[in-house]
């Protein structure tokens, strides 16, 4: 991989932490005409989630189902709002090694399984306050 | 326009409020291999700004140049991080009228001139904490 090859291929989604996902989905549907949006339970992440397509990317609404999770604490501290963004990458394990070599602070040093493929988070202290998820969606479960 | 026509055509950009735009741009270039990113002065918005393309959308970094601006106050209160997202729309004036009719709380009830076209902001109290900009980029200055 060339040193300056672009790692981030695409903005996969923006996640928005909310208190009431039914109410939120209804608002975004009514306001922006987004069509049908399914709400799914994601027990292993202790959230309820919904994806809404906007052009080539997605809004991901997440409602915590457990007050001890990071998403619940985010809402408690900062209120509802944008929680993280996610870039699509190729070869996630290699990408994480490359970032670690550069000294980038990571939350996940190795890929773990997410809903849309293997995922990892970069620490917001590294990225000027932005929690960034990387996903390799070729590695779907 | 049909009631359920999708207003948001595309995610135009995500804006990230930062304290030091040179340092931020260097970090994102080095970390994600984003290539050349120009920093521009935007005196009427009292920010310095830089756009970085990620697939079909853009990251917009904004550094306030005046401590009294909303962006400066955002950083003061919440730290650096995601400030707003922007959806591309057609017919912005009509869209704002439609949103107002629905009771959506708006910051701008009529379009004003922005960098990429005519723009308007929806109040984050309406959108579950997300400051949403709408842009009609066909209406460039």
Interface residues (C-beta under 8 A of the other chain):
Chain A: X3 X4 X5 X6 X7 X8 X9 X10 X11 X14 X16 X17 X18 X19 X24 X27 X28 X30 X31 X32 X33 X34 X35 X54 X55 X56 X57 X78 X79 X80 X81 X82 X85 X87 X88 X99 X102 X104 X124 X126 X127 X128 X129 X130
Chain B: X3 X4 X5 X6 X7 X8 X9 X10 X11 X14 X16 X17 X18 X19 X24 X27 X28 X30 X31 X32 X33 X34 X35 X54 X55 X56 X57 X78 X79 X80 X81 X82 X85 X87 X88 X99 X102 X104 X124 X126 X127 X128 X129 X130
